[in-house]
């Protein structure tokens, strides 16, 4: 019996002729054709063709195929073929009364492959030869099924090769322990043989080894759970440009029907530019918020300063108007001055109203606001190698506050902490209820938020000025000097306090205290 060896193309005919040579001597001399058809869809009758024959003229084979494929042909064989009965069929061709016998493959290997061995017989084929012809038909079916499977596998392999070759994103194929294959973009990051010749070839090799170690760590986690798609982020270094890359990675388990272990297909996507844009967007939002707040404070300050002398002018004009007779020639000028001063007064009141917009207050959970701020800044903190430790006390009472404004405060403090650690470090975010040790706050009446960094700290001569407007220790293009001033103003409008403690070379701690709802009954009107 011939095994289902992978055969394709011209190799099919060679295999079939090898099968013919294995027939008994008497059958090797008989005019014989191998007919093959594939099952058609929707119950339609299959079309037959002849891939191989012996001792038969091509015209005879063509006429025979035309007869059995022609729906109008009276040959009884086609009806047997349509029902696909496995019995041996003997029939006479209508054109020349030639006797044919057809031997189908019993229990075909593939449902789609149908095989007949058709013999042009001078008489009935001996019964002892029937088994050999049936067996040969079965072997032909097995060989053709193997060819079809091999062709399908080859096509899938070619498609995978094209996908790997032309995909822009890095793609890695791995088993449970090692990387099996990778495409060009992935090889640039992970292939130890990829470094280009040059002065920094050794450094490229070292960076690739580090990248590969981080990839293996992630793949080891994937191998422990083969039921889900695993996603994450890898911090890699481009070996050639030495640029730091933030790569999102998604790995899918691929089962292996033979070993049962399988492997994984991992696709990476460069998120570096997206993270930079996200960081820029957050900074821009805070910057615009600070500018608006500063504009409002400045307008309020100017309006307040103008309003005092304006009130004196209004009072003086009022007295002059009362002392001037209606028919006095100067009365019309006094009335005009009085109307215009009233108009200026209305403008001043509008400016004060704009600088103190109504903000909706609602019971707010500080922990939820902090989690949102940390989630928003999480990628930036990881990119800056800042390790955040979050200790949020459970069951904190709510505060009456504007969640958006508090988020602005926390985002500002977290960004300042990140920028204080340009080479990475530790960040601690804590919440708790004030206790007796908090001399600045009423024990048990405030929620305390503590944000501490391991940065360079603030010099003692600078510390008293950090909450002043337009004061900044950052470079000219990296700070407005309004962030902490706005934070202080927001916290104070919520009835709270913000304090800073710092030591040079040991880091900085900001403490934000906000009163409980029970302690802020004057805020419970819903707006301020």
ZIQUISUL-V374001 format. One record per residue. RES is the residue in one letter. SS is DSSP state (A for helix, B for strand, O for the rest). OMEGA is omega in whole degrees, 0 to 359 (NA if undefined). D_LAST is the distance of its C-alpha to the last C-alpha in Angstrom with 1 decimal. Layout:
res=(RES | RES)
ss=(SS | SS)
omega=(OMEGA | OMEGA)
d_last=(D_LAST | D_LAST)
This chain:
res=(X | X | X | X | X | X | X | X | X | X | X | X | X | X | X | X | X | X | X | X | X | X | X | X | X | X | X | X | X | X | X | X | X | X | X | X | X | X | X | X | X | X | X | X | X | X | X | X | X | X | X | X | X | X | X | X | X | X | X | X | X | X | X | X | X | X | X | X | X | X | X | X | X | X | X | X | X | X | X | X | X | X | X | X | X | X | X | X | X | X | X | X | X | X | X | X | X | X | X | X | X | X | X | X | X | X | X | X | X | X | X | X | X | X | X | X | X | X | X | X | X | X | X | X | X | X | X | X | X | X | X | X | X | X | X | X | X | X | X | X | X | X | X | X | X | X | X | X | X | X | X | X | X | X | X | X | X | X | X | X | X | X | X | X | X | X | X | X | X | X | X | X | X | X | X | X | X | X | X | X | X | X | X | X | X | X | X | X | X | X | X | X | X | X | X | X | X | X | X | X | X | X | X | X | X | X | X | X | X | X | X | X | X | X | X | X | X | X | X | X | X | X | X | X | X | X | X | X | X | X | X | X | X | X | X | X | X | X | X | X | X | X | X | X | X | X | X | X | X | X | X | X | X | X | X | X | X | X | X | X | X | X | X | X | X | X | X | X | X | X | X | X | X | X | X | X | X | X | X | X | X | X | X | X | X | X | X | X | X | X | X | X | X | X | X | X | X | X | X | X | X | X | X | X | X | X | X | X | X | X | X | X | X | X | X | X | X | X | X | X | X | X | X | X | X | X | X | X | X | X | X | X | X | X | X | X | X | X | X | X | X | X | X | X | X | X | X | X | X | X | X | X | X | X | X | X | X | X | X | X | X | X | X | X | X | X | X | X | X | X | X | X | X | X | X | X | X | X | X | X | X | X | X | X | X | X | X | X | X | X | X | X | X | X | X | X | X | X | X | X | X | X | X | X | X | X | X | X | X | X | X | X | X | X | X | X | X | X | X | X | X | X | X | X | X | X | X | X | X | X | X | X | X | X | X | X | X | X | X | X | X | X | X | X | X | X | X | X | X | X | X | X | X | X | X | X | X | X | X | X | X | X | X | X | X | X | X | X | X | X | X | X | X | X | X | X | X | X | X | X | X | X | X | X | X | X | X | X | X | X | X | X | X | X | X | X | X | X | X | X | X | X | X | X | X | X | X | X | X | X | X | X | X | X | X | X | X | X | X | X | X | X | X | X | X | X | X | X)
ss=(O | O | O | O | O | O | O | O | O | O | A | A | A | A | A | A | A | A | A | A | O | O | O | O | A | A | A | A | O | O | B | B | B | B | B | B | B | B | O | O | A | A | A | O | O | O | O | O | B | B | B | B | B | B | O | O | O | A | A | A | A | A | A | A | A | A | A | A | A | O | O | O | O | O | O | O | A | A | A | A | A | A | A | O | O | O | O | O | B | B | B | B | O | O | O | O | O | O | B | B | B | B | B | B | O | O | O | O | O | O | O | O | B | B | B | B | B | B | B | B | O | O | O | O | O | O | A | A | A | A | A | A | A | A | A | A | A | A | A | A | A | A | A | A | A | A | A | A | A | A | A | A | A | A | A | A | A | A | A | A | A | A | A | A | A | A | O | O | O | O | B | B | B | B | B | O | O | O | B | B | B | B | O | A | A | A | A | A | A | A | O | O | O | O | O | O | O | O | O | O | A | A | A | A | A | A | A | A | A | A | A | A | A | A | A | A | A | A | A | A | A | A | A | A | O | O | O | O | O | B | B | B | B | B | B | B | B | O | O | O | O | O | O | B | B | B | B | B | B | B | B | B | B | B | O | O | O | O | O | O | O | O | B | B | B | B | B | B | B | B | O | A | A | A | A | A | A | A | A | A | A | A | A | A | A | A | A | A | A | A | A | A | A | A | A | A | A | A | A | A | A | A | A | A | A | A | A | A | A | A | A | A | A | A | A | A | A | A | A | A | A | A | A | O | O | O | O | O | O | O | A | A | A | A | A | A | A | A | A | A | A | A | A | A | A | A | A | A | A | A | A | A | A | A | A | O | O | O | O | B | O | B | B | B | O | A | A | A | A | A | A | A | A | A | A | A | A | A | A | A | A | A | A | O | O | B | B | B | B | B | B | B | O | O | O | O | O | O | B | B | B | O | A | A | A | A | A | A | A | A | A | A | A | A | A | A | A | A | A | O | O | O | O | O | B | B | B | B | B | B | B | B | B | O | O | O | O | O | O | O | O | O | O | O | O | B | B | B | B | B | B | B | B | O | O | O | O | O | O | A | A | A | A | O | O | O | O | O | O | O | O | O | O | O | O | A | A | A | O | O | O | O | A | A | A | A | A | A | A | A | A | A | A | O | O | O | B | B | B | B | B | B | B | O | O | O | B | B | B | B | B | B | B | B | B | O | O | O | O | O | A | A | A | O | O | O | B | O)
omega=(179 | 179 | 180 | 181 | 179 | 178 | 181 | 175 | 182 | 180 | 181 | 181 | 179 | 179 | 181 | 179 | 176 | 177 | 179 | 181 | 179 | 178 | 174 | 185 | 183 | 181 | 178 | 179 | 185 | 172 | 191 | 177 | 174 | 180 | 183 | 174 | 173 | 181 | 179 | 179 | 174 | 175 | 180 | 182 | 181 | 176 | 185 | 173 | 185 | 179 | 184 | 178 | 174 | 175 | 177 | 177 | 182 | 179 | 178 | 180 | 180 | 179 | 181 | 179 | 179 | 181 | 184 | 177 | 182 | 181 | 182 | 183 | 180 | 184 | 183 | 183 | 185 | 177 | 175 | 180 | 182 | 179 | 182 | 172 | 186 | 180 | 175 | 184 | 174 | 182 | 180 | 178 | 185 | 186 | 186 | 180 | 179 | 181 | 177 | 171 | 183 | 182 | 181 | 174 | 177 | 181 | 185 | 181 | 181 | 182 | 185 | 185 | 177 | 184 | 172 | 168 | 182 | 183 | 172 | 191 | 172 | 177 | 180 | 176 | 180 | 182 | 182 | 178 | 182 | 183 | 180 | 181 | 176 | 179 | 179 | 178 | 179 | 180 | 177 | 179 | 180 | 180 | 180 | 176 | 177 | 179 | 180 | 179 | 179 | 179 | 179 | 179 | 179 | 178 | 178 | 178 | 179 | 178 | 178 | 179 | 178 | 178 | 180 | 186 | 189 | 178 | 180 | 181 | 174 | 178 | 182 | 173 | 184 | 169 | 186 | 186 | 189 | 174 | 182 | 184 | 177 | 178 | 185 | 179 | 178 | 180 | 178 | 183 | 192 | 186 | 180 | 181 | 185 | 185 | 177 | 178 | 181 | 183 | 183 | 182 | 179 | 179 | 176 | 180 | 179 | 180 | 178 | 178 | 178 | 178 | 182 | 179 | 179 | 176 | 180 | 178 | 179 | 181 | 177 | 176 | 178 | 183 | 180 | 180 | 186 | 186 | 188 | 171 | 183 | 178 | 179 | 179 | 175 | 175 | 185 | 177 | 175 | 185 | 184 | 182 | 183 | 178 | 178 | 183 | 172 | 185 | 170 | 182 | 176 | 182 | 180 | 179 | 177 | 183 | 176 | 184 | 184 | 183 | 183 | 182 | 179 | 182 | 183 | 171 | 183 | 178 | 181 | 179 | 183 | 181 | 186 | 182 | 179 | 179 | 178 | 179 | 179 | 178 | 179 | 181 | 179 | 180 | 182 | 178 | 178 | 180 | 179 | 179 | 179 | 180 | 179 | 179 | 180 | 178 | 179 | 179 | 180 | 179 | 180 | 180 | 180 | 181 | 181 | 181 | 180 | 186 | 181 | 178 | 179 | 178 | 177 | 178 | 180 | 180 | 180 | 179 | 179 | 180 | 179 | 180 | 180 | 183 | 183 | 181 | 181 | 182 | 177 | 181 | 181 | 183 | 182 | 179 | 177 | 178 | 178 | 179 | 180 | 179 | 182 | 177 | 175 | 179 | 177 | 179 | 178 | 178 | 179 | 179 | 177 | 178 | 178 | 178 | 179 | 182 | 177 | 182 | 179 | 181 | 180 | 177 | 180 | 175 | 188 | 175 | 183 | 181 | 180 | 180 | 179 | 179 | 179 | 180 | 179 | 178 | 180 | 182 | 183 | 180 | 180 | 179 | 179 | 180 | 180 | 180 | 177 | 180 | 184 | 172 | 186 | 179 | 183 | 180 | 180 | 175 | 174 | 176 | 180 | 173 | 176 | 189 | 170 | 183 | 181 | 180 | 177 | 177 | 178 | 179 | 184 | 177 | 180 | 180 | 180 | 178 | 176 | 179 | 179 | 182 | 176 | 180 | 184 | 180 | 180 | 180 | 183 | 178 | 180 | 177 | 183 | 168 | 179 | 174 | 181 | 179 | 187 | 181 | 179 | 186 | 184 | 187 | 176 | 182 | 176 | 181 | 183 | 167 | 182 | 172 | 182 | 178 | 185 | 177 | 179 | 184 | 186 | 181 | 182 | 181 | 183 | 181 | 180 | 189 | 182 | 187 | 189 | 181 | 179 | 179 | 177 | 175 | 182 | 174 | 180 | 176 | 187 | 185 | 184 | 180 | 179 | 184 | 183 | 188 | 182 | 177 | 178 | 179 | 180 | 181 | 180 | 181 | 180 | 177 | 175 | 179 | 183 | 180 | 172 | 182 | 178 | 174 | 183 | 174 | 181 | 179 | 181 | 175 | 185 | 178 | 173 | 177 | 177 | 180 | 179 | 183 | 176 | 176 | 181 | 183 | 184 | 182 | 180 | 177 | 193 | 176 | 177 | 177 | 173 | NA)
d_last=(91.5 | 89.4 | 85.9 | 82.8 | 82.9 | 80.4 | 82.5 | 81.4 | 82.9 | 86.7 | 86.8 | 86.7 | 90.3 | 91.6 | 90.4 | 91.8 | 95.2 | 95.2 | 94.8 | 97.7 | 99.9 | 99.4 | 101.0 | 104.5 | 107.3 | 108.3 | 104.7 | 104.3 | 107.1 | 105.7 | 103.9 | 100.3 | 96.8 | 93.4 | 91.0 | 87.2 | 84.4 | 80.7 | 79.4 | 77.7 | 74.4 | 74.2 | 77.7 | 79.6 | 82.9 | 82.8 | 84.8 | 87.4 | 88.6 | 91.2 | 90.1 | 93.5 | 97.1 | 100.7 | 104.0 | 102.5 | 102.7 | 99.3 | 100.4 | 101.2 | 97.7 | 96.1 | 98.1 | 97.2 | 93.4 | 93.6 | 95.3 | 92.8 | 89.7 | 91.0 | 89.8 | 93.0 | 95.2 | 97.4 | 97.4 | 96.6 | 94.9 | 91.7 | 91.2 | 91.6 | 89.2 | 86.6 | 86.7 | 87.1 | 89.8 | 90.9 | 94.6 | 97.2 | 97.9 | 101.3 | 101.7 | 103.9 | 102.6 | 103.6 | 104.8 | 107.5 | 107.7 | 106.7 | 105.8 | 102.3 | 100.8 | 97.0 | 95.7 | 91.9 | 89.7 | 89.3 | 85.8 | 84.2 | 82.0 | 79.2 | 78.5 | 78.3 | 81.6 | 84.9 | 88.3 | 91.8 | 95.0 | 97.4 | 101.2 | 103.9 | 106.5 | 110.3 | 110.2 | 108.1 | 106.2 | 107.5 | 105.4 | 105.3 | 103.5 | 100.7 | 98.7 | 98.9 | 97.6 | 94.8 | 93.8 | 93.9 | 91.6 | 89.2 | 89.3 | 88.7 | 85.6 | 84.4 | 85.0 | 83.2 | 80.2 | 80.0 | 80.2 | 77.4 | 75.2 | 76.0 | 75.1 | 71.8 | 71.0 | 72.1 | 69.8 | 66.8 | 67.7 | 68.0 | 64.6 | 63.0 | 64.8 | 63.5 | 60.0 | 60.2 | 61.9 | 59.6 | 56.2 | 53.8 | 51.9 | 53.5 | 55.2 | 56.8 | 59.2 | 59.8 | 61.5 | 60.4 | 61.5 | 62.0 | 61.0 | 63.7 | 62.8 | 60.2 | 59.9 | 59.9 | 56.2 | 56.2 | 59.4 | 57.8 | 55.4 | 57.5 | 61.2 | 63.1 | 65.7 | 63.3 | 63.0 | 64.6 | 67.3 | 66.0 | 65.2 | 62.1 | 63.8 | 63.6 | 59.9 | 59.4 | 61.3 | 59.2 | 55.9 | 57.3 | 58.3 | 54.7 | 53.4 | 56.0 | 55.2 | 51.5 | 52.7 | 55.1 | 52.4 | 50.3 | 53.4 | 54.4 | 51.1 | 51.9 | 55.4 | 54.2 | 52.5 | 54.5 | 52.5 | 49.4 | 48.3 | 46.9 | 44.4 | 43.1 | 42.9 | 45.7 | 45.3 | 48.6 | 50.3 | 52.2 | 55.7 | 56.6 | 53.5 | 52.1 | 48.7 | 46.3 | 45.6 | 43.1 | 45.0 | 43.7 | 46.6 | 47.5 | 50.6 | 52.4 | 55.2 | 58.5 | 61.0 | 64.6 | 67.0 | 69.8 | 68.3 | 65.3 | 63.2 | 62.0 | 59.8 | 56.6 | 55.6 | 52.8 | 51.0 | 48.9 | 46.4 | 45.3 | 41.5 | 41.5 | 40.4 | 37.8 | 36.3 | 36.4 | 34.7 | 32.0 | 31.4 | 31.3 | 28.8 | 26.4 | 27.0 | 26.5 | 23.2 | 22.0 | 23.7 | 22.1 | 18.6 | 19.6 | 21.1 | 18.1 | 15.9 | 18.7 | 19.2 | 15.7 | 16.1 | 19.5 | 18.7 | 16.1 | 18.9 | 21.5 | 19.7 | 19.1 | 22.8 | 24.1 | 22.2 | 24.0 | 27.6 | 26.7 | 25.9 | 29.3 | 31.0 | 29.6 | 30.9 | 34.2 | 34.7 | 33.9 | 36.7 | 39.1 | 38.6 | 39.3 | 42.5 | 43.8 | 46.0 | 45.2 | 48.5 | 48.1 | 48.4 | 45.4 | 43.1 | 42.2 | 41.1 | 38.9 | 37.3 | 36.7 | 35.1 | 32.8 | 31.7 | 31.0 | 29.1 | 26.8 | 26.4 | 25.6 | 23.0 | 21.3 | 21.4 | 19.8 | 16.9 | 16.6 | 16.7 | 13.9 | 11.8 | 13.1 | 12.4 | 8.7 | 8.2 | 5.6 | 5.9 | 7.3 | 7.5 | 11.0 | 13.8 | 15.2 | 18.7 | 19.1 | 22.7 | 22.1 | 19.9 | 22.6 | 25.4 | 24.0 | 23.8 | 27.3 | 28.7 | 27.6 | 29.1 | 32.0 | 34.6 | 33.8 | 34.1 | 37.4 | 38.6 | 38.0 | 39.8 | 36.8 | 37.2 | 34.0 | 34.1 | 31.3 | 31.0 | 28.1 | 28.1 | 28.4 | 26.4 | 23.4 | 20.7 | 17.5 | 14.2 | 10.8 | 9.8 | 10.0 | 13.8 | 14.4 | 12.8 | 14.6 | 17.7 | 17.6 | 17.7 | 20.6 | 22.4 | 22.5 | 23.8 | 26.3 | 27.6 | 28.1 | 30.0 | 32.2 | 33.0 | 34.0 | 36.7 | 38.6 | 41.6 | 39.7 | 38.9 | 36.9 | 33.2 | 31.7 | 28.4 | 27.8 | 25.2 | 25.8 | 24.7 | 24.9 | 28.3 | 30.2 | 31.2 | 27.7 | 28.1 | 24.8 | 22.7 | 22.9 | 25.4 | 24.4 | 20.7 | 19.6 | 20.2 | 22.1 | 22.6 | 25.7 | 26.9 | 30.4 | 32.8 | 36.5 | 36.4 | 38.0 | 35.3 | 34.0 | 36.3 | 35.6 | 35.6 | 32.9 | 30.6 | 28.9 | 27.9 | 26.4 | 22.7 | 23.7 | 22.9 | 26.0 | 27.8 | 29.5 | 32.7 | 33.1 | 35.5 | 34.6 | 34.1 | 32.2 | 29.2 | 26.9 | 25.9 | 22.2 | 21.5 | 21.1 | 19.3 | 16.6 | 16.7 | 16.4 | 13.4 | 11.5 | 12.9 | 12.1 | 8.4 | 8.9 | 11.0 | 14.1 | 17.2 | 19.4 | 23.1 | 26.2 | 29.8 | 32.7 | 36.5 | 38.7 | 40.5 | 38.7 | 35.3 | 31.6 | 29.1 | 25.3 | 23.5 | 19.8 | 18.6 | 15.6 | 15.5 | 16.4 | 14.5 | 16.9 | 16.0 | 12.2 | 12.3 | 9.6 | 7.1 | 9.2 | 7.8 | 7.1 | 3.8 | 0.0)
